[in-house]
Amino acid sequence: MIDIRYQPDDLVITIPKALASSAYIQEFLERVRVDSILAGSEATEEQIRALADQLDGDWWAANRDKFEDGGQN
């Protein structure tokens, strides 16, 4: 069961481990962080997409081994 609680300054979400891998949660949190940074930005859609592509590439470069060798690293 997914539980969502709203606190004065925070949103607390509880997700059973079986529903999402740690890699998926990390990607989701990174996307939330980027979205919050870009919310006040005057960047164009094209610039935002380029940044997202760069972040995805950087993340994959840093995490590739975790997926290609079955997480043995």
PQR file with spaces between the fields and no chain letter, atoms N, CA, C, O and H, PARSE charges and radii, in Angstrom:
ATOM       1  N    MET     1       0.832   -1.176    0.000 -0.4000 1.5000
ATOM       2  CA   MET     1       0.000    0.000    0.000 -0.0000 2.0000
ATOM       3  C    MET     1       0.880    1.244    0.000  0.5500 1.7000
ATOM       4  O    MET     1       1.830    1.339    0.777 -0.5500 1.4000
ATOM       5  N    ILE     2       0.572    2.167   -0.844 -0.4000 1.5000
ATOM       6  CA   ILE     2       1.303    3.429   -0.903 -0.0000 2.0000
ATOM       7  C    ILE     2       0.625    4.417    0.025  0.5500 1.7000
ATOM       8  O    ILE     2      -0.591    4.602   -0.033 -0.5500 1.4000
ATOM       9  H    ILE     2      -0.199    2.090   -1.475  0.4000 1.0000
ATOM      10  N    ASP     3       1.408    5.049    0.876 -0.4000 1.5000
ATOM      11  CA   ASP     3       0.886    6.005    1.847 -0.0000 2.0000
ATOM      12  C    ASP     3       1.502    7.373    1.550  0.5500 1.7000
ATOM      13  O    ASP     3       2.718    7.497    1.404 -0.5500 1.4000
ATOM      14  H    ASP     3       2.395    4.899    0.923  0.4000 1.0000
ATOM      15  N    ILE     4       0.658    8.390    1.464 -0.4000 1.5000
ATOM      16  CA   ILE     4       1.126    9.762    1.226 -0.0000 2.0000
ATOM      17  C    ILE     4       0.647   10.627    2.376  0.5500 1.7000
ATOM      18  O    ILE     4      -0.548   10.689    2.665 -0.5500 1.4000
ATOM      19  H    ILE     4      -0.330    8.290    1.583  0.4000 1.0000
ATOM      20  N    ARG     5       1.592   11.298    3.034 -0.4000 1.5000
ATOM      21  CA   ARG     5       1.253   12.197    4.140 -0.0000 2.0000
ATOM      22  C    ARG     5       1.812   13.577    3.843  0.5500 1.7000
ATOM      23  O    ARG     5       2.950   13.724    3.396 -0.5500 1.4000
ATOM      24  H    ARG     5       2.563   11.247    2.800  0.4000 1.0000
ATOM      25  N    TYR     6       1.004   14.564    4.095 -0.4000 1.5000
ATOM      26  CA   TYR     6       1.411   15.953    3.906 -0.0000 2.0000
ATOM      27  C    TYR     6       1.733   16.553    5.258  0.5500 1.7000
ATOM      28  O    TYR     6       0.914   16.535    6.177 -0.5500 1.4000
ATOM      29  H    TYR     6       0.080   14.444    4.458  0.4000 1.0000
ATOM      30  N    GLN     7       2.946   17.087    5.363 -0.4000 1.5000
ATOM      31  CA   GLN     7       3.368   17.784    6.564 -0.0000 2.0000
ATOM      32  C    GLN     7       3.586   19.244    6.182  0.5500 1.7000
ATOM      33  O    GLN     7       3.611   19.559    4.992 -0.5500 1.4000
ATOM      34  H    GLN     7       3.611   17.102    4.617  0.4000 1.0000
ATOM      35  N    PRO     8       3.743   20.136    7.141 -0.5600 1.5000
ATOM      36  CA   PRO     8       3.863   21.556    6.805  0.2800 2.0000
ATOM      37  C    PRO     8       4.892   21.869    5.723  0.5500 1.7000
ATOM      38  O    PRO     8       4.622   22.675    4.833 -0.5500 1.4000
ATOM      39  N    ASP     9       6.057   21.250    5.788 -0.4000 1.5000
ATOM      40  CA   ASP     9       7.117   21.546    4.814 -0.0000 2.0000
ATOM      41  C    ASP     9       7.511   20.350    3.962  0.5500 1.7000
ATOM      42  O    ASP     9       8.403   20.469    3.121 -0.5500 1.4000
ATOM      43  H    ASP     9       6.277   20.596    6.511  0.4000 1.0000
ATOM      44  N    ASP    10       6.879   19.213    4.153 -0.4000 1.5000
ATOM      45  CA   ASP    10       7.302   18.000    3.476 -0.0000 2.0000
ATOM      46  C    ASP    10       6.122   17.183    2.975  0.5500 1.7000
ATOM      47  O    ASP    10       4.995   17.298    3.458 -0.5500 1.4000
ATOM      48  H    ASP    10       6.155   19.117    4.836  0.4000 1.0000
ATOM      49  N    LEU    11       6.425   16.365    2.000 -0.4000 1.5000
ATOM      50  CA   LEU    11       5.514   15.339    1.512 -0.0000 2.0000
ATOM      51  C    LEU    11       6.202   14.016    1.820  0.5500 1.7000
ATOM      52  O    LEU    11       7.323   13.781    1.367 -0.5500 1.4000
ATOM      53  H    LEU    11       7.340   16.271    1.607  0.4000 1.0000
ATOM      54  N    VAL    12       5.549   13.158    2.577 -0.4000 1.5000
ATOM      55  CA   VAL    12       6.143   11.883    2.968 -0.0000 2.0000
ATOM      56  C    VAL    12       5.401   10.771    2.230  0.5500 1.7000
ATOM      57  O    VAL    12       4.189   10.610    2.374 -0.5500 1.4000
ATOM      58  H    VAL    12       4.639   13.349    2.945  0.4000 1.0000
ATOM      59  N    ILE    13       6.153   10.009    1.435 -0.4000 1.5000
ATOM      60  CA   ILE    13       5.575    8.926    0.648 -0.0000 2.0000
ATOM      61  C    ILE    13       6.207    7.617    1.104  0.5500 1.7000
ATOM      62  O    ILE    13       7.431    7.498    1.161 -0.5500 1.4000
ATOM      63  H    ILE    13       7.138   10.140    1.318  0.4000 1.0000
ATOM      64  N    THR    14       5.376    6.648    1.425 -0.4000 1.5000
ATOM      65  CA   THR    14       5.847    5.326    1.799 -0.0000 2.0000
ATOM      66  C    THR    14       5.421    4.353    0.704  0.5500 1.7000
ATOM      67  O    THR    14       4.239    4.246    0.378 -0.5500 1.4000
ATOM      68  H    THR    14       4.382    6.745    1.378  0.4000 1.0000
ATOM      69  N    ILE    15       6.401    3.647    0.141 -0.4000 1.5000
ATOM      70  CA   ILE    15       6.164    2.712   -0.956 -0.0000 2.0000
ATOM      71  C    ILE    15       6.760    1.363   -0.564  0.5500 1.7000
ATOM      72  O    ILE    15       7.929    1.303   -0.182 -0.5500 1.4000
ATOM      73  H    ILE    15       7.361    3.734    0.406  0.4000 1.0000
ATOM      74  N    PRO    16       5.998    0.291   -0.647 -0.5600 1.5000
ATOM      75  CA   PRO    16       6.567   -1.027   -0.358  0.2800 2.0000
ATOM      76  C    PRO    16       7.749   -1.327   -1.289  0.5500 1.7000
ATOM      77  O    PRO    16       7.693   -1.022   -2.480 -0.5500 1.4000
ATOM      78  N    LYS    17       8.783   -1.905   -0.763 -0.4000 1.5000
ATOM      79  CA   LYS    17       9.979   -2.214   -1.545 -0.0000 2.0000
ATOM      80  C    LYS    17       9.676   -3.032   -2.788  0.5500 1.7000
ATOM      81  O    LYS    17      10.339   -2.871   -3.813 -0.5500 1.4000
ATOM      82  H    LYS    17       8.828   -2.152    0.204  0.4000 1.0000
ATOM      83  N    ALA    18       8.699   -3.893   -2.712 -0.4000 1.5000
ATOM      84  CA   ALA    18       8.384   -4.778   -3.835 -0.0000 2.0000
ATOM      85  C    ALA    18       7.815   -4.031   -5.034  0.5500 1.7000
ATOM      86  O    ALA    18       7.807   -4.569   -6.141 -0.5500 1.4000
ATOM      87  H    ALA    18       8.161   -4.024   -1.879  0.4000 1.0000
ATOM      88  N    LEU    19       7.345   -2.819   -4.842 -0.4000 1.5000
ATOM      89  CA   LEU    19       6.725   -2.074   -5.935 -0.0000 2.0000
ATOM      90  C    LEU    19       7.696   -1.278   -6.796  0.5500 1.7000
ATOM      91  O    LEU    19       7.359   -0.918   -7.924 -0.5500 1.4000
ATOM      92  H    LEU    19       7.351   -2.382   -3.943  0.4000 1.0000
ATOM      93  N    ALA    20       8.886   -0.999   -6.294 -0.4000 1.5000
ATOM      94  CA   ALA    20       9.809   -0.185   -7.083 -0.0000 2.0000
ATOM      95  C    ALA    20      11.249   -0.478   -6.676  0.5500 1.7000
ATOM      96  O    ALA    20      11.567   -0.567   -5.490 -0.5500 1.4000
ATOM      97  H    ALA    20       9.159   -1.291   -5.378  0.4000 1.0000
ATOM      98  N    SER    21      12.112   -0.627   -7.677 -0.4000 1.5000
ATOM      99  CA   SER    21      13.527   -0.864   -7.401 -0.0000 2.0000
ATOM     100  C    SER    21      14.178    0.421   -6.904  0.5500 1.7000
ATOM     101  O    SER    21      13.657    1.517   -7.110 -0.5500 1.4000
ATOM     102  H    SER    21      11.853   -0.554   -8.640  0.4000 1.0000
ATOM     103  N    SER    22      15.306    0.270   -6.259 -0.4000 1.5000
ATOM     104  CA   SER    22      16.022    1.454   -5.777 -0.0000 2.0000
ATOM     105  C    SER    22      16.477    2.323   -6.941  0.5500 1.7000
ATOM     106  O    SER    22      16.523    3.547   -6.812 -0.5500 1.4000
ATOM     107  H    SER    22      15.729   -0.621   -6.092  0.4000 1.0000
ATOM     108  N    ALA    23      16.811    1.717   -8.068 -0.4000 1.5000
ATOM     109  CA   ALA    23      17.217    2.492   -9.246 -0.0000 2.0000
ATOM     110  C    ALA    23      16.053    3.338   -9.750  0.5500 1.7000
ATOM     111  O    ALA    23      16.241    4.496  -10.124 -0.5500 1.4000
ATOM     112  H    ALA    23      16.774    0.723   -8.172  0.4000 1.0000
ATOM     113  N    TYR    24      14.858    2.767   -9.761 -0.4000 1.5000
ATOM     114  CA   TYR    24      13.677    3.510  -10.202 -0.0000 2.0000
ATOM     115  C    TYR    24      13.403    4.682   -9.258  0.5500 1.7000
ATOM     116  O    TYR    24      13.125    5.792   -9.712 -0.5500 1.4000
ATOM     117  H    TYR    24      14.706    1.826   -9.457  0.4000 1.0000
ATOM     118  N    ILE    25      13.479    4.441   -7.964 -0.4000 1.5000
ATOM     119  CA   ILE    25      13.229    5.503   -6.983 -0.0000 2.0000
ATOM     120  C    ILE    25      14.277    6.597   -7.122  0.5500 1.7000
ATOM     121  O    ILE    25      13.941    7.779   -7.052 -0.5500 1.4000
ATOM     122  H    ILE    25      13.705    3.539   -7.595  0.4000 1.0000
ATOM     123  N    GLN    26      15.533    6.232   -7.316 -0.4000 1.5000
ATOM     124  CA   GLN    26      16.597    7.222   -7.486 -0.0000 2.0000
ATOM     125  C    GLN    26      16.332    8.080   -8.713  0.5500 1.7000
ATOM     126  O    GLN    26      16.496    9.299   -8.667 -0.5500 1.4000
ATOM     127  H    GLN    26      15.807    5.272   -7.373  0.4000 1.0000
ATOM     128  N    GLU    27      15.927    7.456   -9.804 -0.4000 1.5000
ATOM     129  CA   GLU    27      15.616    8.199  -11.032 -0.0000 2.0000
ATOM     130  C    GLU    27      14.439    9.146  -10.803  0.5500 1.7000
ATOM     131  O    GLU    27      14.464   10.293  -11.249 -0.5500 1.4000
ATOM     132  H    GLU    27      15.794    6.465   -9.842  0.4000 1.0000
ATOM     133  N    PHE    28      13.423    8.668  -10.118 -0.4000 1.5000
ATOM     134  CA   PHE    28      12.263    9.501   -9.803 -0.0000 2.0000
ATOM     135  C    PHE    28      12.665   10.715   -8.968  0.5500 1.7000
ATOM     136  O    PHE    28      12.248   11.835   -9.260 -0.5500 1.4000
ATOM     137  H    PHE    28      13.403    7.736   -9.757  0.4000 1.0000
ATOM     138  N    LEU    29      13.463   10.499   -7.944 -0.4000 1.5000
ATOM     139  CA   LEU    29      13.896   11.602   -7.082 -0.0000 2.0000
ATOM     140  C    LEU    29      14.753   12.607   -7.835  0.5500 1.7000
ATOM     141  O    LEU    29      14.648   13.811   -7.604 -0.5500 1.4000
ATOM     142  H    LEU    29      13.803    9.588   -7.707  0.4000 1.0000
ATOM     143  N    GLU    30      15.592   12.124   -8.725 -0.4000 1.5000
ATOM     144  CA   GLU    30      16.409   13.031   -9.536 -0.0000 2.0000
ATOM     145  C    GLU    30      15.515   13.879  -10.435  0.5500 1.7000
ATOM     146  O    GLU    30      15.756   15.073  -10.610 -0.5500 1.4000
ATOM     147  H    GLU    30      15.677   11.146   -8.913  0.4000 1.0000
ATOM     148  N    ARG    31      14.494   13.266  -10.995 -0.4000 1.5000
ATOM     149  CA   ARG    31      13.560   14.005  -11.854 -0.0000 2.0000
ATOM     150  C    ARG    31      12.815   15.075  -11.052  0.5500 1.7000
ATOM     151  O    ARG    31      12.610   16.185  -11.545 -0.5500 1.4000
ATOM     152  H    ARG    31      14.299   12.296  -10.853  0.4000 1.0000
ATOM     153  N    VAL    32      12.410   14.753   -9.827 -0.4000 1.5000
ATOM     154  CA   VAL    32      11.742   15.733   -8.961 -0.0000 2.0000
ATOM     155  C    VAL    32      12.693   16.894   -8.669  0.5500 1.7000
ATOM     156  O    VAL    32      12.292   18.057   -8.700 -0.5500 1.4000
ATOM     157  H    VAL    32      12.577   13.852   -9.427  0.4000 1.0000
ATOM     158  N    ARG    33      13.949   16.568   -8.386 -0.4000 1.5000
ATOM     159  CA   ARG    33      14.938   17.616   -8.101 -0.0000 2.0000
ATOM     160  C    ARG    33      15.134   18.524   -9.305  0.5500 1.7000
ATOM     161  O    ARG    33      15.141   19.746   -9.164 -0.5500 1.4000
ATOM     162  H    ARG    33      14.274   15.623   -8.361  0.4000 1.0000
ATOM     163  N    VAL    34      15.291   17.946  -10.472 -0.4000 1.5000
ATOM     164  CA   VAL    34      15.490   18.731  -11.690 -0.0000 2.0000
ATOM     165  C    VAL    34      14.255   19.580  -11.975  0.5500 1.7000
ATOM     166  O    VAL    34      14.373   20.757  -12.313 -0.5500 1.4000
ATOM     167  H    VAL    34      15.285   16.953  -10.587  0.4000 1.0000
ATOM     168  N    ASP    35      13.075   18.988  -11.839 -0.4000 1.5000
ATOM     169  CA   ASP    35      11.838   19.747  -12.075 -0.0000 2.0000
ATOM     170  C    ASP    35      11.744   20.948  -11.146  0.5500 1.7000
ATOM     171  O    ASP    35      11.316   22.023  -11.567 -0.5500 1.4000
ATOM     172  H    ASP    35      12.979   18.032  -11.564  0.4000 1.0000
ATOM     173  N    SER    36      12.137   20.779   -9.888 -0.4000 1.5000
ATOM     174  CA   SER    36      12.056   21.892   -8.946 -0.0000 2.0000
ATOM     175  C    SER    36      13.049   22.995   -9.300  0.5500 1.7000
ATOM     176  O    SER    36      12.762   24.177   -9.110 -0.5500 1.4000
ATOM     177  H    SER    36      12.484   19.906   -9.546  0.4000 1.0000
ATOM     178  N    ILE    37      14.206   22.613   -9.810 -0.4000 1.5000
ATOM     179  CA   ILE    37      15.196   23.604  -10.231 -0.0000 2.0000
ATOM     180  C    ILE    37      14.698   24.365  -11.449  0.5500 1.7000
ATOM     181  O    ILE    37      14.839   25.585  -11.533 -0.5500 1.4000
ATOM     182  H    ILE    37      14.439   21.653   -9.965  0.4000 1.0000
ATOM     183  N    LEU    38      14.116   23.636  -12.387 -0.4000 1.5000
ATOM     184  CA   LEU    38      13.680   24.248  -13.639 -0.0000 2.0000
ATOM     185  C    LEU    38      12.381   25.036  -13.514  0.5500 1.7000
ATOM     186  O    LEU    38      12.056   25.833  -14.394 -0.5500 1.4000
ATOM     187  H    LEU    38      14.002   22.644  -12.318  0.4000 1.0000
ATOM     188  N    ALA    39      11.636   24.824  -12.437 -0.4000 1.5000
ATOM     189  CA   ALA    39      10.340   25.489  -12.281 -0.0000 2.0000
ATOM     190  C    ALA    39      10.470   27.011  -12.327  0.5500 1.7000
ATOM     191  O    ALA    39       9.600   27.692  -12.869 -0.5500 1.4000
ATOM     192  H    ALA    39      11.900   24.176  -11.722  0.4000 1.0000
ATOM     193  N    GLY    40      11.533   27.537  -11.770 -0.4000 1.5000
ATOM     194  CA   GLY    40      11.721   28.984  -11.756 -0.0000 2.0000
ATOM     195  C    GLY    40      12.664   29.469  -12.847  0.5500 1.7000
ATOM     196  O    GLY    40      13.073   30.630  -12.857 -0.5500 1.4000
ATOM     197  H    GLY    40      12.240   26.983  -11.329  0.4000 1.0000
ATOM     198  N    SER    41      13.000   28.583  -13.750 -0.4000 1.5000
ATOM     199  CA   SER    41      13.969   28.902  -14.793 -0.0000 2.0000
ATOM     200  C    SER    41      13.319   29.615  -15.978  0.5500 1.7000
ATOM     201  O    SER    41      12.132   29.446  -16.257 -0.5500 1.4000
ATOM     202  H    SER    41      12.668   27.640  -13.742  0.4000 1.0000
ATOM     203  N    GLU    42      14.114   30.397  -16.649 -0.4000 1.5000
ATOM     204  CA   GLU    42      13.667   31.044  -17.880 -0.0000 2.0000
ATOM     205  C    GLU    42      14.219   30.312  -19.102  0.5500 1.7000
ATOM     206  O    GLU    42      14.204   30.845  -20.211 -0.5500 1.4000
ATOM     207  H    GLU    42      15.079   30.535  -16.422  0.4000 1.0000
ATOM     208  N    ALA    43      14.699   29.105  -18.895 -0.4000 1.5000
ATOM     209  CA   ALA    43      15.265   28.301  -19.983 -0.0000 2.0000
ATOM     210  C    ALA    43      14.170   27.919  -20.977  0.5500 1.7000
ATOM     211  O    ALA    43      13.001   27.776  -20.616 -0.5500 1.4000
ATOM     212  H    ALA    43      14.711   28.672  -17.994  0.4000 1.0000
ATOM     213  N    THR    44      14.572   27.759  -22.224 -0.4000 1.5000
ATOM     214  CA   THR    44      13.630   27.319  -23.249 -0.0000 2.0000
ATOM     215  C    THR    44      13.400   25.823  -23.122  0.5500 1.7000
ATOM     216  O    THR    44      14.172   25.123  -22.467 -0.5500 1.4000
ATOM     217  H    THR    44      15.521   27.875  -22.517  0.4000 1.0000
ATOM     218  N    GLU    45      12.344   25.338  -23.744 -0.4000 1.5000
ATOM     219  CA   GLU    45      12.049   23.906  -23.740 -0.0000 2.0000
ATOM     220  C    GLU    45      13.225   23.122  -24.318  0.5500 1.7000
ATOM     221  O    GLU    45      13.575   22.056  -23.810 -0.5500 1.4000
ATOM     222  H    GLU    45      11.717   25.906  -24.275  0.4000 1.0000
ATOM     223  N    GLU    46      13.828   23.647  -25.371 -0.4000 1.5000
ATOM     224  CA   GLU    46      14.977   22.978  -25.997 -0.0000 2.0000
ATOM     225  C    GLU    46      16.156   22.882  -25.030  0.5500 1.7000
ATOM     226  O    GLU    46      16.809   21.841  -24.960 -0.5500 1.4000
ATOM     227  H    GLU    46      13.543   24.512  -25.783  0.4000 1.0000
ATOM     228  N    GLN    47      16.436   23.945  -24.287 -0.4000 1.5000
ATOM     229  CA   GLN    47      17.530   23.927  -23.316 -0.0000 2.0000
ATOM     230  C    GLN    47      17.242   22.933  -22.190  0.5500 1.7000
ATOM     231  O    GLN    47      18.140   22.234  -21.721 -0.5500 1.4000
ATOM     232  H    GLN    47      15.906   24.791  -24.343  0.4000 1.0000
ATOM     233  N    ILE    48      15.988   22.881  -21.769 -0.4000 1.5000
ATOM     234  CA   ILE    48      15.595   21.955  -20.704 -0.0000 2.0000
ATOM     235  C    ILE    48      15.762   20.514  -21.174  0.5500 1.7000
ATOM     236  O    ILE    48      16.268   19.673  -20.431 -0.5500 1.4000
ATOM     237  H    ILE    48      15.259   23.449  -22.150  0.4000 1.0000
ATOM     238  N    ARG    49      15.341   20.228  -22.404 -0.4000 1.5000
ATOM     239  CA   ARG    49      15.490   18.874  -22.936 -0.0000 2.0000
ATOM     240  C    ARG    49      16.970   18.489  -23.064  0.5500 1.7000
ATOM     241  O    ARG    49      17.340   17.349  -22.784 -0.5500 1.4000
ATOM     242  H    ARG    49      14.930   20.911  -23.007  0.4000 1.0000
ATOM     243  N    ALA    50      17.801   19.424  -23.480 -0.4000 1.5000
ATOM     244  CA   ALA    50      19.232   19.150  -23.604 -0.0000 2.0000
ATOM     245  C    ALA    50      19.834   18.835  -22.234  0.5500 1.7000
ATOM     246  O    ALA    50      20.653   17.925  -22.106 -0.5500 1.4000
ATOM     247  H    ALA    50      17.500   20.350  -23.708  0.4000 1.0000
ATOM     248  N    LEU    51      19.428   19.585  -21.219 -0.4000 1.5000
ATOM     249  CA   LEU    51      19.908   19.337  -19.865 -0.0000 2.0000
ATOM     250  C    LEU    51      19.446   17.960  -19.376  0.5500 1.7000
ATOM     251  O    LEU    51      20.222   17.212  -18.782 -0.5500 1.4000
ATOM     252  H    LEU    51      18.762   20.324  -21.323  0.4000 1.0000
ATOM     253  N    ALA    52      18.183   17.637  -19.630 -0.4000 1.5000
ATOM     254  CA   ALA    52      17.655   16.332  -19.223 -0.0000 2.0000
ATOM     255  C    ALA    52      18.421   15.202  -19.904  0.5500 1.7000
ATOM     256  O    ALA    52      18.749   14.201  -19.268 -0.5500 1.4000
ATOM     257  H    ALA    52      17.552   18.244  -20.113  0.4000 1.0000
ATOM     258  N    ASP    53      18.705   15.360  -21.197 -0.4000 1.5000
ATOM     259  CA   ASP    53      19.468   14.342  -21.916 -0.0000 2.0000
ATOM     260  C    ASP    53      20.867   14.183  -21.326  0.5500 1.7000
ATOM     261  O    ASP    53      21.370   13.066  -21.199 -0.5500 1.4000
ATOM     262  H    ASP    53      18.438   16.173  -21.714  0.4000 1.0000
ATOM     263  N    GLN    54      21.489   15.298  -20.969 -0.4000 1.5000
ATOM     264  CA   GLN    54      22.824   15.253  -20.374 -0.0000 2.0000
ATOM     265  C    GLN    54      22.774   14.547  -19.021  0.5500 1.7000
ATOM     266  O    GLN    54      23.626   13.708  -18.728 -0.5500 1.4000
ATOM     267  H    GLN    54      21.081   16.205  -21.073  0.4000 1.0000
ATOM     268  N    LEU    55      21.780   14.881  -18.196 -0.4000 1.5000
ATOM     269  CA   LEU    55      21.660   14.239  -16.891 -0.0000 2.0000
ATOM     270  C    LEU    55      21.426   12.742  -17.039  0.5500 1.7000
ATOM     271  O    LEU    55      22.022   11.945  -16.314 -0.5500 1.4000
ATOM     272  H    LEU    55      21.088   15.562  -18.435  0.4000 1.0000
ATOM     273  N    ASP    56      20.560   12.354  -17.975 -0.4000 1.5000
ATOM     274  CA   ASP    56      20.313   10.933  -18.210 -0.0000 2.0000
ATOM     275  C    ASP    56      21.607   10.235  -18.622  0.5500 1.7000
ATOM     276  O    ASP    56      21.910    9.145  -18.136 -0.5500 1.4000
ATOM     277  H    ASP    56      20.076   13.000  -18.563  0.4000 1.0000
ATOM     278  N    GLY    57      22.366   10.864  -19.517 -0.4000 1.5000
ATOM     279  CA   GLY    57      23.630   10.279  -19.963 -0.0000 2.0000
ATOM     280  C    GLY    57      24.633   10.175  -18.832  0.5500 1.7000
ATOM     281  O    GLY    57      25.321    9.163  -18.700 -0.5500 1.4000
ATOM     282  H    GLY    57      22.119   11.749  -19.911  0.4000 1.0000
ATOM     283  N    ASP    58      24.723   11.213  -18.015 -0.4000 1.5000
ATOM     284  CA   ASP    58      25.638   11.202  -16.879 -0.0000 2.0000
ATOM     285  C    ASP    58      25.240   10.119  -15.878  0.5500 1.7000
ATOM     286  O    ASP    58      26.092    9.403  -15.350 -0.5500 1.4000
ATOM     287  H    ASP    58      24.164   12.035  -18.121  0.4000 1.0000
ATOM     288  N    TRP    59      23.929   10.009  -15.621 -0.4000 1.5000
ATOM     289  CA   TRP    59      23.451    8.997  -14.685 -0.0000 2.0000
ATOM     290  C    TRP    59      23.773    7.606  -15.213  0.5500 1.7000
ATOM     291  O    TRP    59      24.247    6.747  -14.469 -0.5500 1.4000
ATOM     292  H    TRP    59      23.238   10.591  -16.050  0.4000 1.0000
ATOM     293  N    TRP    60      23.517    7.386  -16.491 -0.4000 1.5000
ATOM     294  CA   TRP    60      23.773    6.062  -17.066 -0.0000 2.0000
ATOM     295  C    TRP    60      25.261    5.738  -17.005  0.5500 1.7000
ATOM     296  O    TRP    60      25.632    4.608  -16.684 -0.5500 1.4000
ATOM     297  H    TRP    60      23.132    8.083  -17.096  0.4000 1.0000
ATOM     298  N    ALA    61      26.109    6.700  -17.303 -0.4000 1.5000
ATOM     299  CA   ALA    61      27.559    6.471  -17.248 -0.0000 2.0000
ATOM     300  C    ALA    61      27.991    6.083  -15.836  0.5500 1.7000
ATOM     301  O    ALA    61      28.857    5.225  -15.660 -0.5500 1.4000
ATOM     302  H    ALA    61      25.808    7.617  -17.564  0.4000 1.0000
ATOM     303  N    ALA    62      27.388    6.713  -14.837 -0.4000 1.5000
ATOM     304  CA   ALA    62      27.751    6.431  -13.448 -0.0000 2.0000
ATOM     305  C    ALA    62      27.167    5.111  -12.943  0.5500 1.7000
ATOM     306  O    ALA    62      27.717    4.508  -12.021 -0.5500 1.4000
ATOM     307  H    ALA    62      26.685    7.410  -14.979  0.4000 1.0000
ATOM     308  N    ASN    63      26.062    4.656  -13.534 -0.4000 1.5000
ATOM     309  CA   ASN    63      25.355    3.493  -13.011 -0.0000 2.0000
ATOM     310  C    ASN    63      25.311    2.291  -13.944  0.5500 1.7000
ATOM     311  O    ASN    63      24.742    1.258  -13.593 -0.5500 1.4000
ATOM     312  H    ASN    63      25.615    5.145  -14.283  0.4000 1.0000
ATOM     313  N    ARG    64      25.896    2.411  -15.113 -0.4000 1.5000
ATOM     314  CA   ARG    64      25.841    1.349  -16.127 -0.0000 2.0000
ATOM     315  C    ARG    64      26.258   -0.007  -15.567  0.5500 1.7000
ATOM     316  O    ARG    64      25.579   -1.011  -15.785 -0.5500 1.4000
ATOM     317  H    ARG    64      26.358    3.250  -15.398  0.4000 1.0000
ATOM     318  N    ASP    65      27.368   -0.032  -14.853 -0.4000 1.5000
ATOM     319  CA   ASP    65      27.888   -1.303  -14.346 -0.0000 2.0000
ATOM     320  C    ASP    65      26.904   -2.015  -13.427  0.5500 1.7000
ATOM     321  O    ASP    65      26.888   -3.245  -13.381 -0.5500 1.4000
ATOM     322  H    ASP    65      27.920    0.783  -14.676  0.4000 1.0000
ATOM     323  N    LYS    66      26.092   -1.272  -12.703 -0.4000 1.5000
ATOM     324  CA   LYS    66      25.119   -1.878  -11.792 -0.0000 2.0000
ATOM     325  C    LYS    66      24.084   -2.695  -12.544  0.5500 1.7000
ATOM     326  O    LYS    66      23.531   -3.652  -12.002 -0.5500 1.4000
ATOM     327  H    LYS    66      26.105   -0.273  -12.741  0.4000 1.0000
ATOM     328  N    PHE    67      23.823   -2.329  -13.774 -0.4000 1.5000
ATOM     329  CA   PHE    67      22.797   -3.015  -14.553 -0.0000 2.0000
ATOM     330  C    PHE    67      23.379   -4.046  -15.503  0.5500 1.7000
ATOM     331  O    PHE    67      22.776   -5.097  -15.725 -0.5500 1.4000
ATOM     332  H    PHE    67      24.272   -1.552  -14.214  0.4000 1.0000
ATOM     333  N    GLU    68      24.535   -3.759  -16.059 -0.4000 1.5000
ATOM     334  CA   GLU    68      25.105   -4.661  -17.056 -0.0000 2.0000
ATOM     335  C    GLU    68      25.694   -5.917  -16.464  0.5500 1.7000
ATOM     336  O    GLU    68      25.747   -6.946  -17.139 -0.5500 1.4000
ATOM     337  H    GLU    68      25.025   -2.906  -15.879  0.4000 1.0000
ATOM     338  N    ASP    69      26.143   -5.865  -15.210 -0.4000 1.5000
ATOM     339  CA   ASP    69      26.701   -7.083  -14.622 -0.0000 2.0000
ATOM     340  C    ASP    69      25.785   -7.658  -13.544  0.5500 1.7000
ATOM     341  O    ASP    69      26.216   -8.439  -12.696 -0.5500 1.4000
ATOM     342  H    ASP    69      26.100   -5.029  -14.663  0.4000 1.0000
ATOM     343  N    GLY    70      24.536   -7.263  -13.592 -0.4000 1.5000
ATOM     344  CA   GLY    70      23.560   -7.813  -12.639 -0.0000 2.0000
ATOM     345  C    GLY    70      23.715   -7.276  -11.242  0.5500 1.7000
ATOM     346  O    GLY    70      23.285   -7.924  -10.289 -0.5500 1.4000
ATOM     347  H    GLY    70      24.186   -6.629  -14.281  0.4000 1.0000
ATOM     348  N    GLY    71      24.323   -6.095  -11.083 -0.4000 1.5000
ATOM     349  CA   GLY    71      24.449   -5.493   -9.768 -0.0000 2.0000
ATOM     350  C    GLY    71      25.570   -6.049   -8.926  0.5500 1.7000
ATOM     351  O    GLY    71      25.566   -5.879   -7.707 -0.5500 1.4000
ATOM     352  H    GLY    71      24.672   -5.568  -11.858  0.4000 1.0000
ATOM     353  N    GLN    72      26.538   -6.715   -9.548 -0.4000 1.5000
ATOM     354  CA   GLN    72      27.632   -7.329   -8.795 -0.0000 2.0000
ATOM     355  C    GLN    72      28.672   -6.325   -8.325  0.5500 1.7000
ATOM     356  O    GLN    72      29.535   -6.676   -7.519 -0.5500 1.4000
ATOM     357  H    GLN    72      26.541   -6.853  -10.539  0.4000 1.0000
ATOM     358  N    ASN    73      28.616   -5.074   -8.809 -0.4000 1.5000
ATOM     359  CA   ASN    73      29.578   -4.047   -8.362 -0.0000 2.0000
ATOM     360  C    ASN    73      29.091   -3.296   -7.189  0.5500 1.7000
ATOM     361  O    ASN    73      29.780   -2.403   -6.697 -0.5500 1.4000
ATOM     362  H    ASN    73      27.916   -4.790   -9.463  0.4000 1.0000
